[in-house]
Amino acid sequence: MSAPAPVSVQPVSVQKYGGTSVGSTERLQHVAGRIAARAAGGDRIVAVVSAMGKTTDSLVALAGEITATPAGREYDMLLASGEIVSAALLAMAIEEHDVPAIALTGQQAGVFTDDTHTRARITRIETDRILTELGRGQVVIIAGFQGITPGSDFTTLGRGGSDTSAVALAAALHAVRAEIYTDVDGVYTTDPRIEPRARRLHDIAYEEMLELASQGAGVMHPRAVELGLLYDLPILVASSFREDVPGTLIRKQVQMEPSNRVRGIALDRDVALITIRAVPDRPGIASQVFGPLAEAGINVDTIVQNASAERLTDMTFSVAHDQAAAAHALCRDGADDLGASDVILDEHAAKVSIVGTGMQSGVGYAAKMFRALAEAAINIELISTSEIRITAIVHEDDGQAAAQVLHAAFELDEPVLAGEAAPG
């Protein structure tokens, strides 16, 4: 007797719906209809959801009415509730389409994290429960943004963490790709709210998207893109409202633009600068400055150190606004030990970046960028570069104009690939 033919199992489709996509009961019902239609077509669906609309902001404000310093454990319990509400309501809405569905918390879905409250990292995902429910023919709805510690306490993954949840689950479940549905219909050359002539990209490389996300482009969370890169898992970014637009695929191999190797412009207004004046130029001084900041969980971005004069140097770095006061206080406390003359905080900065993998093999990008800003009378305060990015820090009042000027200078409004959307 010949061996039985292997049973073909439909791959798991992992989708994520952001807060705007599930921001009301009407929108929840719209998403439920989309999911139910896919499930009726034979797809095995795992959907990760964010909290509805501004729920997380409301919960943060509610905590603030109680205490200015909430304990991390209880804070995470509070914030995790928003996604649980969305998951439960979406499962109910899908059931109304006569499609079986079940809602799971991060704990029930087997998402385990470290014990760093409010910014936890996923350590492993145990998929047994998810696969069991899929095997029963259920659509599985999972509360994003959250996990569980080894001690069974709730944790949250930081703002935008539902993107990370979805990509991590897609990797663990060996999905073909992760599908991120939001209120925009893809990744644009820059934020269309900043530059109306921005165009939607057909695809974009992991490295480019990671740089754009890290430099202020809000369409994807950087940690989610990192996971996609690590597992070579394509990520589709598309609209939950427009099924006629194919979205943008973040992946390893992309179509190169032969005439223009800049793919996007990122603007980040969440920038504060700290300058430590007249620091002795000696070995180990950078460790003395940045060690305490790292221990306090403060993320430092752009770092610039001036050339030494009389063995003294100025050191400037950027942080997010919500960490600026703490970083400034730590540096002031350590100024005497450093031998620094002063510590200055500037909370009126913005960061504009051009990004493109093709820049590695081209020349003249920096010159073109700086010339365009100079012709627009925009002063550059600091410059930072990587292989595929050039960043200029400018005054906050010049941020939007800088992004618009650079978008025009690199002619990013002109579609050059099939499938890329022209503005308007």
Phi, psi and chi 1 to 4 in degrees:
 res  aa     phi    psi   chi1   chi2   chi3   chi4
   1 MET       -  133.1  175.3 -178.1  -87.4      -
   2 SER   -75.3  153.9   60.8      -      -      -
   3 ALA   -67.8  145.9      -      -      -      -
   4 PRO   -63.9  146.2   23.4  -33.1      -      -
   5 ALA   -65.2  142.2      -      -      -      -
   6 PRO   -63.2  143.1   21.5  -31.6      -      -
   7 VAL   -80.4  126.2  177.3      -      -      -
   8 SER   -80.4  128.7  176.5      -      -      -
   9 VAL  -111.7  125.6  177.3      -      -      -
  10 GLN   -61.9  130.3 -179.0   79.0    0.9      -
  11 PRO   -58.4  154.7  -20.9   31.3      -      -
  12 VAL   -78.3  135.1  178.0      -      -      -
  13 SER  -101.1  116.5  174.1      -      -      -
  14 VAL  -104.3  120.1  177.1      -      -      -
  15 GLN  -119.9  151.3  -54.0  174.7   -2.8      -
  16 LYS  -129.2  134.3  178.0 -100.6  178.3  176.1
  17 TYR  -118.7  123.8  -67.9   91.7      -      -
  18 GLY   -77.8  176.0      -      -      -      -
  19 GLY   -60.6  -36.1      -      -      -      -
  20 THR   -68.4  -37.4  -54.8      -      -      -
  21 SER   -65.5  -26.8  -61.2      -      -      -
  22 VAL  -118.4   30.0  -64.7      -      -      -
  23 GLY   -75.2   -6.7      -      -      -      -
  24 SER  -152.5  168.4   64.9      -      -      -
  25 THR   -64.4  -33.7   53.1      -      -      -
  26 GLU   -63.8  -43.6  -68.6   78.3   14.0      -
  27 ARG   -70.2  -36.6  -70.7 -176.6  174.2 -178.4
  28 LEU   -58.3  -43.5  -90.3  166.4      -      -
  29 GLN   -66.5  -34.7  -71.3  165.3  -21.5      -
  30 HIS   -63.8  -46.6  171.8   74.7      -      -
  31 VAL   -62.4  -40.9  168.5      -      -      -
  32 ALA   -58.6  -41.0      -      -      -      -
  33 GLY   -63.1  -42.2      -      -      -      -
  34 ARG   -60.0  -48.5  -71.6  173.9   55.8  111.0
  35 ILE   -65.4  -43.6  -67.0  173.6      -      -
  36 ALA   -60.8  -38.9      -      -      -      -
  37 ALA   -64.9  -41.8      -      -      -      -
  38 ARG   -65.0  -42.6  -72.3  -86.3  -65.3  -93.1
  39 ALA   -64.7  -39.8      -      -      -      -
  40 ALA   -64.2  -25.7      -      -      -      -
  41 GLY   -82.3    0.0      -      -      -      -
  42 GLY   107.4   -3.4      -      -      -      -
  43 ASP   -70.8  141.1  -75.2    4.8      -      -
  44 ARG   -94.3  112.3  -60.9 -163.9  -57.8  159.8
  45 ILE  -112.9  131.9  -65.1  179.6      -      -
  46 VAL  -116.2  120.4  172.2      -      -      -
  47 ALA  -114.8  127.3      -      -      -      -
  48 VAL  -101.7  133.0  177.8      -      -      -
  49 VAL  -123.7  147.8  -69.5      -      -      -
  50 SER   -89.9  174.4  -61.1      -      -      -
  51 ALA   -68.9  152.9      -      -      -      -
  52 MET   -67.9  126.7  -64.8  175.3   66.9      -
  53 GLY    50.5 -122.8      -      -      -      -
  54 LYS   -97.7   25.2  -61.0  -65.8 -175.6 -179.1
  55 THR   -57.2  -44.9  -63.0      -      -      -
  56 THR   -61.4  -42.5  -59.1      -      -      -
  57 ASP   -60.1  -40.1  -68.7  -22.8      -      -
  58 SER   -65.4  -39.1  -62.1      -      -      -
  59 LEU   -67.5  -39.6  -67.2  171.4      -      -
  60 VAL   -61.1  -45.0  169.4      -      -      -
  61 ALA   -63.0  -38.5      -      -      -      -
  62 LEU   -62.9  -43.1 -163.5   60.6      -      -
  63 ALA   -62.3  -38.4      -      -      -      -
  64 GLY   -64.2  -25.3      -      -      -      -
  65 GLU   -73.6  -18.8  -66.6  178.9   15.9      -
  66 ILE   -94.2  -46.5  -57.8  -62.0      -      -
  67 THR  -155.9  148.7  174.3      -      -      -
  68 ALA   -83.2  -15.7      -      -      -      -
  69 THR  -132.5   71.4   55.7      -      -      -
  70 PRO   -67.5  144.0   25.7  -34.2      -      -
  71 ALA   -64.4  138.4      -      -      -      -
  72 GLY   -57.1  -41.2      -      -      -      -
  73 ARG   -62.1  -49.3  179.4 -176.0  179.8  -81.4
  74 GLU   -70.3  -34.5  -80.1   61.6   42.4      -
  75 TYR   -60.7  -44.2 -164.2   59.4      -      -
  76 ASP   -67.0  -37.7  -84.1   -6.2      -      -
  77 MET   -59.1  -41.6  -76.9 -171.6   67.8      -
  78 LEU   -65.7  -52.0  175.2   67.4      -      -
  79 LEU   -66.3  -34.7  -63.0 -169.8      -      -
  80 ALA   -63.8  -22.3      -      -      -      -
  81 SER   -65.6  -28.7   67.4      -      -      -
  82 GLY   -62.0  -45.0      -      -      -      -
  83 GLU   -70.0  -32.5  -81.7   69.1   19.4      -
  84 ILE   -64.7  -40.4  -65.3  172.1      -      -
  85 VAL   -60.6  -47.1  168.9      -      -      -
  86 SER   -59.3  -45.2  -66.7      -      -      -
  87 ALA   -62.4  -44.3      -      -      -      -
  88 ALA   -64.1  -44.8      -      -      -      -
  89 LEU   -65.6  -40.1  -69.9  173.5      -      -
  90 LEU   -66.1  -39.8 -176.9   55.9      -      -
  91 ALA   -61.0  -42.3      -      -      -      -
  92 MET   -60.8  -43.1  -66.3  176.5 -166.8      -
  93 ALA   -65.5  -37.8      -      -      -      -
  94 ILE   -66.9  -39.5  -67.9  170.0      -      -
  95 GLU   -58.7  -30.8  -68.1  -89.2    2.8      -
  96 GLU   -65.5  -16.6  -71.4  -65.2  -60.6      -
  97 HIS   -93.7   13.9  -69.5  -92.7      -      -
  98 ASP    61.0   31.5  -64.2  -36.9      -      -
  99 VAL  -114.8  122.8  173.1      -      -      -
 100 PRO   -66.8  137.1   21.4  -30.2      -      -
 101 ALA  -146.1  153.2      -      -      -      -
 102 ILE  -139.2  138.0 -175.0  169.9      -      -
 103 ALA   -98.8  136.7      -      -      -      -
 104 LEU  -127.6  140.8  -58.3  177.4      -      -
 105 THR   -74.1  171.9   65.3      -      -      -
 106 GLY   -58.8  -39.4      -      -      -      -
 107 GLN   -63.0  -48.8  177.3 -176.2   23.5      -
 108 GLN   -64.3  -28.5  -67.6  166.4  -27.3      -
 109 ALA   -81.9   -5.5      -      -      -      -
 110 GLY    81.7   27.4      -      -      -      -
 111 VAL   -90.2  107.3  179.9      -      -      -
 112 PHE  -104.1  141.2  -71.5   86.7      -      -
 113 THR  -129.7  174.9   73.9      -      -      -
 114 ASP   -74.6 -175.8   59.0   23.3      -      -
 115 ASP  -103.4   28.3   57.2    2.6      -      -
 116 THR   -86.6   98.0  -52.2      -      -      -
 117 HIS   -67.3  144.3  -73.7  -71.2      -      -
 118 THR    76.1  -14.7   73.9      -      -      -
 119 ARG  -150.2   46.1   56.1 -179.4 -173.3  -83.5
 120 ALA   -69.7  158.6      -      -      -      -
 121 ARG  -117.3  141.2  -72.1 -171.8  172.4  -91.6
 122 ILE   -70.7  129.4  -63.4  171.7      -      -
 123 THR  -101.0  -34.1   56.1      -      -      -
 124 ARG  -164.4  159.7   73.2 -177.9 -168.0  -80.3
 125 ILE  -128.1  122.0  -63.1  177.6      -      -
 126 GLU   -97.0  112.1  -63.9 -179.0   -1.1      -
 127 THR   -91.9    4.8   59.1      -      -      -
 128 ASP   -55.2  -48.5  -65.9   -5.9      -      -
 129 ARG   -64.3  -42.8  175.5   71.0 -175.9  -84.3
 130 ILE   -60.4  -47.4  -60.7  171.9      -      -
 131 LEU   -66.1  -35.0  -66.7  173.0      -      -
 132 THR   -62.2  -46.3  -63.9      -      -      -
 133 GLU   -66.6  -38.9  -59.0  -61.3  -12.0      -
 134 LEU   -62.1  -39.9  -71.5  171.4      -      -
 135 GLY   -63.4  -23.5      -      -      -      -
 136 ARG   -86.4    3.5  -68.2  172.3  176.8  162.0
 137 GLY    85.1   14.5      -      -      -      -
 138 GLN   -87.4  145.0  -54.3 -103.7   35.7      -
 139 VAL   -79.5  129.4  170.6      -      -      -
 140 VAL  -102.4  119.2  179.4      -      -      -
 141 ILE  -105.4  124.4  -50.0  -60.5      -      -
 142 ILE  -118.2  132.5  -61.9  175.6      -      -
 143 ALA   -69.1  117.9      -      -      -      -
 144 GLY   -79.5  178.8      -      -      -      -
 145 PHE    75.6    1.9  175.8   62.6      -      -
 146 GLN  -142.6  160.4   63.2 -175.9 -109.8      -
 147 GLY  -155.0 -160.9      -      -      -      -
 148 ILE  -138.4  141.3 -157.4   79.5      -      -
 149 THR   -81.9  168.0   69.9      -      -      -
 150 PRO   -58.0  -22.9  -27.0   36.0      -      -
 151 GLY   -92.4   11.7      -      -      -      -
 152 SER    69.9   28.2  -62.3      -      -      -
 153 ASP   -98.1  146.1  -71.7  -32.5      -      -
 154 PHE   -64.8  142.4  -85.4  109.7      -      -
 155 THR  -131.5  158.1   51.5      -      -      -
 156 THR  -119.7  157.0   61.1      -      -      -
 157 LEU   -97.9    7.0  -51.5 -179.6      -      -
 158 GLY    91.6  162.5      -      -      -      -
 159 ARG   -55.5  138.5  -76.9  -57.4 -178.6   99.2
 160 GLY    79.2    8.3      -      -      -      -
 161 GLY   -67.4  -17.6      -      -      -      -
 162 SER   -65.9  -32.3  -69.4      -      -      -
 163 ASP   -59.0  -45.9  -73.5   -8.3      -      -
 164 THR   -62.7  -43.6  -54.3      -      -      -
 165 SER   -55.5  -47.6  -61.7      -      -      -
 166 ALA   -65.1  -45.2      -      -      -      -
 167 VAL   -68.3  -39.8  177.1      -      -      -
 168 ALA   -62.6  -42.9      -      -      -      -
 169 LEU   -66.3  -40.1  -77.3  160.3      -      -
 170 ALA   -60.6  -40.7      -      -      -      -
 171 ALA   -66.2  -44.4      -      -      -      -
 172 ALA   -65.7  -32.1      -      -      -      -
 173 LEU   -94.1    5.1  -67.6  163.8      -      -
 174 HIS    57.6   40.1  -55.2  -70.4      -      -
 175 ALA   -69.0  156.4      -      -      -      -
 176 VAL   -67.7  -35.1  174.6      -      -      -
 177 ARG  -161.3  166.9   66.4 -173.9 -174.5 -174.3
 178 ALA  -102.5  136.1      -      -      -      -
 179 GLU  -110.9  115.9  -58.9  172.9   15.1      -
 180 ILE  -105.7  111.0  -52.7  -63.6      -      -
 181 TYR  -104.5  131.0  -67.4  103.9      -      -
 182 THR  -144.3 -164.1  179.3      -      -      -
 183 ASP   -92.5    2.0   57.8  -12.3      -      -
 184 VAL  -113.6  156.6  -63.2      -      -      -
 185 ASP  -100.4   27.4   52.5   19.0      -      -
 186 GLY   148.0 -170.9      -      -      -      -
 187 VAL   -94.3  127.9  177.9      -      -      -
 188 TYR  -105.8  163.1  -82.4   69.8      -      -
 189 THR   -61.5  -26.5   48.5      -      -      -
 190 THR  -160.2  176.4 -164.7      -      -      -
 191 ASP   -64.1  119.2 -172.5  -23.4      -      -
 192 PRO   -60.8  -19.9  -22.0   33.3      -      -
 193 ARG   -73.3  -22.0  -66.8  168.9  -61.9 -176.4
 194 ILE   -88.4  -44.6  -64.3  170.7      -      -
 195 GLU  -131.9  104.4  172.9   48.9   74.9      -
 196 PRO   -59.7  -20.7  -23.5   33.9      -      -
 197 ARG   -87.6    7.7  -64.7 -172.0   60.3   78.9
 198 ALA   -61.3  148.3      -      -      -      -
 199 ARG  -122.5  153.1   59.9 -177.9  168.2   84.7
 200 ARG   -78.9  134.8  179.5 -179.5   49.6   80.7
 201 LEU   -86.6  142.7  -63.0  168.9      -      -
 202 HIS   -68.5  -44.1  172.7  -93.0      -      -
 203 ASP  -153.8  168.2   57.8    9.5      -      -
 204 ILE  -154.7  143.9 -172.1  169.2      -      -
 205 ALA   -73.6  151.6      -      -      -      -
 206 TYR   -51.1  -48.1  -66.3  119.7      -      -
 207 GLU   -62.1  -39.8  -66.4   87.5  -10.2      -
 208 GLU   -65.8  -44.9  -68.8  171.0  -30.0      -
 209 MET   -65.8  -37.0 -170.4   68.1 -115.3      -
 210 LEU   -64.1  -43.0 -176.0   56.4      -      -
 211 GLU   -64.5  -45.2  -73.5  -79.2   13.6      -
 212 LEU   -62.4  -44.3  -73.3  169.6      -      -
 213 ALA   -64.9  -40.5      -      -      -      -
 214 SER   -69.5  -25.9  -61.0      -      -      -
 215 GLN   -97.8   10.0  -59.4  -55.3  -43.0      -
 216 GLY   123.2  -11.9      -      -      -      -
 217 ALA   -68.5  119.7      -      -      -      -
 218 GLY   -88.3    3.0      -      -      -      -
 219 VAL   -71.7  -26.3   68.9      -      -      -
 220 MET  -137.7  148.3  -83.1  -66.5  -62.4      -
 221 HIS   -81.6  132.5 -165.6  -80.2      -      -
 222 PRO   -55.0  -39.3  -25.6   33.8      -      -
 223 ARG   -66.7  -32.0  -77.7  165.3   57.9 -170.1
 224 ALA   -65.6  -41.0      -      -      -      -
 225 VAL   -66.0  -39.1 -177.2      -      -      -
 226 GLU   -57.4  -43.0  -74.1  176.8   -6.5      -
 227 LEU   -65.4  -40.9  -76.9  173.3      -      -
 228 GLY   -58.9  -43.7      -      -      -      -
 229 LEU   -63.5  -44.7  173.4   61.9      -      -
 230 LEU   -61.2  -42.4  177.9   63.2      -      -
 231 TYR  -100.8    6.5  -68.7   98.2      -      -
 232 ASP    48.5   51.0 -166.5   12.0      -      -
 233 LEU  -107.5  111.9  176.5   75.6      -      -
 234 PRO   -59.6  146.2  -23.4   34.5      -      -
 235 ILE  -125.2  119.8  -56.7  168.8      -      -
 236 LEU   -93.5  127.6  174.8   69.5      -      -
 237 VAL  -110.0  118.8  179.8      -      -      -
 238 ALA  -147.7  171.3      -      -      -      -
 239 SER   -86.4  140.1  171.0      -      -      -
 240 SER   -83.5   -6.5   59.2      -      -      -
 241 PHE  -105.8  -22.7  -54.0  110.3      -      -
 242 ARG  -124.0  106.3  -64.9 -171.8   60.2 -173.5
 243 GLU   -84.5   -7.5  -63.0 -172.4   33.1      -
 244 ASP   -86.5   -5.0   59.6  -39.6      -      -
 245 VAL  -109.4  125.0  179.9      -      -      -
 246 PRO   -73.1  -13.8   25.9  -34.6      -      -
 247 GLY    83.1 -164.6      -      -      -      -
 248 THR  -125.7  135.8  -59.6      -      -      -
 249 LEU  -102.9  121.8 -166.4   61.2      -      -
 250 ILE   -91.6  120.7  -54.6  168.1      -      -
 251 ARG  -156.6  179.4   57.9 -177.5  174.0  179.6
 252 LYS   -75.4  -53.3 -174.8  175.0 -177.4  178.8
 253 GLN  -100.0  124.4  -62.9  -67.8  -24.1      -
 254 VAL  -126.3  163.0  -58.8      -      -      -
 255 GLN   -73.6  125.7  -59.0  178.2   60.2      -
 256 MET   -81.6  147.0  -72.5  -59.7  -64.8      -
 257 GLU   -91.5  111.1  -61.4 -169.0   -0.4      -
 258 PRO   -66.1  -29.2   23.5  -33.5      -      -
 259 SER  -102.7   -8.1   62.1      -      -      -
 260 ASN  -153.9  110.6 -168.2   -9.3      -      -
 261 ARG   -93.9    1.3  -65.4 -179.4  174.3   88.2
 262 VAL   -86.8  125.0  173.1      -      -      -
 263 ARG  -100.7  -25.1  -60.0  -61.9  -53.4  -79.4
 264 GLY  -162.8  162.4      -      -      -      -
 265 ILE  -121.6  129.0  -50.3  -71.6      -      -
 266 ALA  -113.5  138.5      -      -      -      -
 267 LEU  -122.7  127.6  174.0   63.2      -      -
 268 ASP  -122.6  115.6 -173.7   -0.1      -      -
 269 ARG   -93.8   -6.9  -65.8 -174.6  175.4   94.1
 270 ASP   -89.0   65.1 -174.1   18.5      -      -
 271 VAL  -132.6  129.1  179.5      -      -      -
 272 ALA  -126.6  144.1      -      -      -      -
 273 LEU  -109.6  137.6  -61.4  178.8      -      -
 274 ILE  -121.7  126.0  -65.1  175.5      -      -
 275 THR  -116.9  125.4  -60.3      -      -      -
 276 ILE  -101.2  115.9  -52.5  174.7      -      -
 277 ARG   -89.8  141.8  -59.8  -66.0  -57.3  -85.3
 278 ALA    52.5   53.9      -      -      -      -
 279 VAL   -83.1  134.8  179.6      -      -      -
 280 PRO   -58.9  130.8  -25.5   34.5      -      -
 281 ASP   -86.3   88.3 -171.1    3.8      -      -
 282 ARG  -140.7  158.1   63.6  171.9 -174.7  -95.6
 283 PRO   -59.1  138.3  -24.6   34.7      -      -
 284 GLY    92.0   -6.4      -      -      -      -
 285 ILE   -67.6  -36.8 -162.2   70.4      -      -
 286 ALA   -63.8  -38.0      -      -      -      -
 287 SER   -64.3  -38.6  176.5      -      -      -
 288 GLN   -64.9  -33.4  -76.9 -176.5 -100.7      -
 289 VAL   -76.7  -50.3  171.5      -      -      -
 290 PHE   -92.5  -16.2  -62.1  112.0      -      -
 291 GLY   -59.2  -54.0      -      -      -      -
 292 PRO   -61.1  -33.8  -24.7   35.1      -      -
 293 LEU   -65.5  -42.5  -64.6  171.6      -      -
 294 ALA   -63.9  -41.9      -      -      -      -
 295 GLU   -63.5  -28.0  -69.5  171.9    6.8      -
 296 ALA   -86.9    2.1      -      -      -      -
 297 GLY    74.6   23.9      -      -      -      -
 298 ILE   -93.3  124.4  -65.6  172.0      -      -
 299 ASN   -87.2  119.1 -177.4   46.4      -      -
 300 VAL   -99.5  134.8  173.8      -      -      -
 301 ASP  -106.8 -108.9 -172.7   20.6      -      -
 302 THR   -62.8  131.4  -53.7      -      -      -
 303 ILE  -127.2  127.4  -56.9  171.5      -      -
 304 VAL  -132.3  131.2  175.5      -      -      -
 305 GLN  -119.9  125.2 -178.1  172.2  -35.0      -
 306 ASN   -69.5  160.1  -66.7  -20.3      -      -
 307 ALA   -62.0  142.5      -      -      -      -
 308 SER   -70.8  137.6  176.6      -      -      -
 309 ALA  -129.4  120.6      -      -      -      -
 310 GLU    55.0   37.7  -61.2 -179.6   -3.1      -
 311 ARG    60.6   27.2  -58.5 -161.6   63.2   80.4
 312 LEU  -124.6  145.8  -63.9  175.4      -      -
 313 THR  -143.5  154.4 -175.9      -      -      -
 314 ASP   -96.9  137.5  -68.5  -13.3      -      -
 315 MET  -121.4  123.3 -174.6  178.5  -67.7      -
 316 THR  -122.3  139.7  -58.2      -      -      -
 317 PHE  -146.2  161.2   59.1   90.0      -      -
 318 SER  -112.2  148.7   64.4      -      -      -
 319 VAL  -140.4  167.7  -64.1      -      -      -
 320 ALA   -72.5  155.0      -      -      -      -
 321 HIS   -57.5  -38.4  -81.1  124.7      -      -
 322 ASP   -73.8   -8.1   63.5   -4.3      -      -
 323 GLN  -112.4    1.2  -65.1 -173.4  -44.8      -
 324 ALA   -65.9  -45.8      -      -      -      -
 325 ALA   -63.1  -42.5      -      -      -      -
 326 ALA   -66.5  -41.6      -      -      -      -
 327 ALA   -64.9  -42.0      -      -      -      -
 328 HIS   -61.7  -43.7 -174.2 -132.9      -      -
 329 ALA   -63.9  -42.5      -      -      -      -
 330 LEU   -62.8  -42.8  -84.7  173.1      -      -
 331 CYS   -67.8  -37.8  -69.0      -      -      -
 332 ARG   -66.0  -40.1  -73.9 -169.7   64.1   86.3
 333 ASP   -62.8  -32.1  -70.2  -15.0      -      -
 334 GLY   -96.5    4.1      -      -      -      -
 335 ALA   -62.1  -41.1      -      -      -      -
 336 ASP   -64.9  -42.6  -71.4  -18.4      -      -
 337 ASP   -64.8  -34.0  -69.6  -21.6      -      -
 338 LEU   -74.0  -25.8  -69.1  170.3      -      -
 339 GLY    82.7   20.2      -      -      -      -
 340 ALA   -79.8  153.1      -      -      -      -
 341 SER   -87.0  -27.0   65.9      -      -      -
 342 ASP  -166.7  160.4 -162.5    5.9      -      -
 343 VAL  -130.2  121.4  179.4      -      -      -
 344 ILE  -115.3  134.0  -59.7  168.4      -      -
 345 LEU  -109.7  127.5  172.5   62.5      -      -
 346 ASP  -122.2  112.1  175.5    5.6      -      -
 347 GLU  -101.3   20.7  -63.1 -172.9   89.4      -
 348 HIS  -123.1   53.7  -58.5  -73.0      -      -
 349 ALA  -122.4  162.1      -      -      -      -
 350 ALA  -141.3  157.7      -      -      -      -
 351 LYS  -125.6  124.0 -177.8  169.8   57.0  176.7
 352 VAL  -120.9  135.1   63.0      -      -      -
 353 SER  -134.1  143.8  -54.0      -      -      -
 354 ILE  -104.9  140.7   62.3  172.2      -      -
 355 VAL  -136.4  138.5  173.9      -      -      -
 356 GLY   178.9  129.8      -      -      -      -
 357 THR   -64.3  -29.0   52.8      -      -      -
 358 GLY   -66.8  -13.6      -      -      -      -
 359 MET   -66.3  -19.8  -69.5  165.6   57.2      -
 360 GLN   -62.0  -33.7  -62.7  174.0   89.8      -
 361 SER  -105.8    7.8   56.9      -      -      -
 362 GLY  -114.9  171.7      -      -      -      -
 363 VAL  -129.3  159.4  -63.7      -      -      -
 364 GLY    89.9    1.1      -      -      -      -
 365 TYR   -68.5  -44.0  -67.5   97.0      -      -
 366 ALA   -62.6  -45.2      -      -      -      -
 367 ALA   -60.9  -43.0      -      -      -      -
 368 LYS   -64.8  -40.8 -172.2  172.1 -174.9  177.4
 369 MET   -63.9  -49.2  176.4 -179.3 -177.5      -
 370 PHE   -69.3  -34.4  -58.0  149.2      -      -
 371 ARG   -66.1  -41.9 -178.6  169.1   59.0 -109.3
 372 ALA   -63.3  -41.3      -      -      -      -
 373 LEU   -68.0  -39.5  -66.5  175.3      -      -
 374 ALA   -64.4  -41.8      -      -      -      -
 375 GLU   -65.7  -23.6  -70.6  173.6   -6.7      -
 376 ALA   -92.7    8.8      -      -      -      -
 377 ALA    58.6   36.9      -      -      -      -
 378 ILE  -102.5  118.7  -63.9  172.8      -      -
 379 ASN   -82.5  134.9 -175.6   54.1      -      -
 380 ILE   -95.6  125.0  -61.0  172.3      -      -
 381 GLU   -91.5  -39.2  -61.3 -177.8   21.9      -
 382 LEU  -143.9  156.1  -67.5  175.1      -      -
 383 ILE  -131.6  137.5  -61.1  167.4      -      -
 384 SER  -138.8  145.9  173.7      -      -      -
 385 THR  -136.9  157.4   65.6      -      -      -
 386 SER  -133.6 -174.6   74.5      -      -      -
 387 GLU   -62.4  -30.9  -73.6 -173.4  -23.1      -
 388 ILE  -123.1   18.0   65.9  168.4      -      -
 389 ARG  -147.9  142.7  170.9 -173.8   53.9   79.5
 390 ILE  -127.1  126.2  -55.8  172.5      -      -
 391 THR  -119.0  135.6  -65.2      -      -      -
 392 ALA  -121.7  132.7      -      -      -      -
 393 ILE   -97.8  128.2  -67.7 -177.7      -      -
 394 VAL  -128.9  174.8  -60.2      -      -      -
 395 HIS   -67.5  146.0 -168.8  -84.8      -      -
 396 GLU   -56.7  -31.9   63.4  179.3   -1.6      -
 397 ASP   -68.1  -19.2  -67.4  -18.3      -      -
 398 ASP   -99.7   -2.2  -68.1  -32.8      -      -
 399 GLY   -59.2  -53.2      -      -      -      -
 400 GLN   -65.0  -42.5  179.6  164.0  -33.0      -
 401 ALA   -61.7  -38.2      -      -      -      -
 402 ALA   -62.4  -44.3      -      -      -      -
 403 ALA   -62.9  -41.6      -      -      -      -
 404 GLN   -65.6  -42.9  -67.4  170.4  -24.5      -
 405 VAL   -61.6  -44.6  162.9      -      -      -
 406 LEU   -71.3  -35.8  -66.0  175.8      -      -
 407 HIS   -60.5  -41.4 -163.8  -87.1      -      -
 408 ALA   -71.3  -41.6      -      -      -      -
 409 ALA   -61.2  -37.4      -      -      -      -
 410 PHE   -96.6   11.7  -71.2   97.5      -      -
 411 GLU    52.6   43.3  -58.9  176.0  -21.6      -
 412 LEU   -77.1   -7.9  -65.7 -176.6      -      -
 413 ASP   -80.3   -7.3   56.4  -38.6      -      -
 414 GLU   -95.3  114.6  -63.2  -65.3  -29.2      -
 415 PRO   -69.1  132.3   21.6  -29.4      -      -
 416 VAL  -122.6   -5.0  -65.5      -      -      -
 417 LEU  -123.6  149.4  -66.2  177.5      -      -
 418 ALA   -61.9  135.2      -      -      -      -
 419 GLY    93.4   -5.4      -      -      -      -
 420 GLU   -95.1  138.5  -65.4 -165.0  -21.3      -
 421 ALA   -85.4  132.1      -      -      -      -
 422 ALA   -76.4  149.2      -      -      -      -
 423 PRO   -59.6  148.6  -19.5   30.4      -      -
 424 GLY    79.3      -      -      -      -      -
